[in-house]
């Protein structure tokens, strides 16, 4: 039953993604779905994988490491989307496809240091607290360019764009302003032509608002509940 639920949910989400892309006159593959699998057991990730998902998002280092090891024989792109402590960078540096949540020069420096050790360039996104909520991580919009200019000088780190976590909502329209604001910030930074900086990625939009995010330019949407159902922390594995 759960297997069918995940497959049906994925079909629904993908259908909604394509509808939003079409509404915005964007191409079919311009937005990629990241299945946010935090707290979910490997069995559910396997079902999502069988249904075609290749991008998975985790927000806890230990959980990402465990799942990476258990699914290491599969072609998965792991995205780290949670707040990352500098002392935990070394555990995921050789496992992640992209780190979405870089919110300080100190963290970027640690990523660069660990990447240098492995001679591997790490794609990152700078997390922007676009809604200016005190409970959220990320730099404020007016601080983003300065941080990006500093990060651009670090070796083995590649800024690919911006990420934000908009306010929780079940009505995507209420977050449209924030998505427009992040998109505009991306455009403004891109116009500066900063060396070693690419503004091609916008990671924004979750279960309650991903369609609106896509209409406003999202290239990655991070959907958990919409695929796997509500999280049950009591059964975490």
Beta strands, then each sheet from edge to edge (+ up, - down):
strand 1: 32-36
strand 2: 55-58
strand 3: 77-80
strand 4: 98-102
strand 5: 122-127
strand 6: 157-163
strand 7: 197-203
strand 8: 220-223
sheet 1: 7+ 6+ 5+ 4+ 3+ 2+ 1+ 8+
end
